[in-house]
Amino acid sequence: MKILIYLGSESYNHPPVHMGKIIGQATKADIHLLIVVPKDGHLENGQAVADQAALDLNGLSPQIFIKQGRSSAIIQEALDQEEYQ
């Protein structure tokens, strides 16, 4: 089982990460964390969000992907490449 958690890079949002952690622990799922930085945004912001999420997902070893561009296109690309539950 694979879970995709999407986060924007402008501010950190705890609820989806905490929910992903609960589900990941219960199902032993692989967690992929997708952080999207706007085209004119700063990759450092995405890294800061990734660092905070990794702390919140402590013990689950998520795969973290930081991409820059349009959220909808990047999310669709991720869904096309992998099968997520």
C-alpha positions in Angstrom: 0.0 0.0 0.0 1.2 3.5 -0.9 -0.1 6.8 0.5 0.5 10.2 -1.2 0.5 13.2 1.0 0.5 16.6 -0.9 1.6 19.8 0.8 2.2 23.2 -0.6 5.4 25.0 0.2 4.0 28.3 1.5 3.0 27.1 5.0 3.1 23.8 6.8 -0.2 22.0 7.4 -0.1 19.5 10.2 -3.5 17.6 9.8 -2.8 15.8 6.5 0.6 14.7 7.8 -0.8 13.5 11.1 -3.6 11.6 9.3 -1.0 10.0 7.0 1.0 9.0 10.0 -2.0 7.3 11.6 -2.9 5.5 8.4 0.7 4.6 7.6 1.3 3.1 11.1 -2.0 1.1 11.0 -1.5 -0.3 7.5 2.4 -0.4 7.3 2.0 1.7 4.1 4.8 3.4 2.2 4.4 7.1 2.5 5.3 9.5 -0.3 5.3 13.1 0.6 4.9 15.5 -2.4 5.7 19.1 -1.8 5.0 21.6 -4.6 6.7 24.9 -4.8 5.0 27.5 -7.1 6.8 28.3 -10.3 8.0 31.6 -8.8 8.5 30.2 -5.3 11.6 29.3 -3.4 12.8 25.7 -3.1 14.1 26.5 0.4 10.5 26.9 1.5 9.7 23.5 0.2 12.7 22.0 2.0 11.5 23.6 5.3 8.1 22.0 4.9 9.7 18.7 4.0 11.9 18.9 7.1 8.9 19.6 9.4 6.8 16.8 7.8 9.7 14.4 8.2 9.8 15.2 11.9 6.1 14.6 12.2 6.4 11.3 10.4 9.2 10.2 12.7 9.8 6.5 12.4 8.0 6.0 9.0 10.8 7.0 6.6 8.7 8.8 4.0 10.0 9.3 0.5 10.0 13.0 -0.1 9.6 14.7 -3.4 9.9 18.5 -3.9 8.8 19.7 -7.2 8.4 23.2 -8.7 5.5 24.2 -10.9 1.7 24.0 -11.1 0.2 21.9 -8.3 -2.5 20.3 -10.4 -0.1 19.1 -13.1 2.5 17.8 -10.6 -0.1 15.9 -8.6 -1.6 14.4 -11.7 1.9 13.3 -12.9 2.5 11.6 -9.5 -0.8 9.8 -9.7 0.0 8.7 -13.2 3.4 7.3 -12.2 2.4 5.4 -9.1 -0.7 3.6 -7.8 -1.8 5.1 -4.5 -4.5 4.1 -2.2 
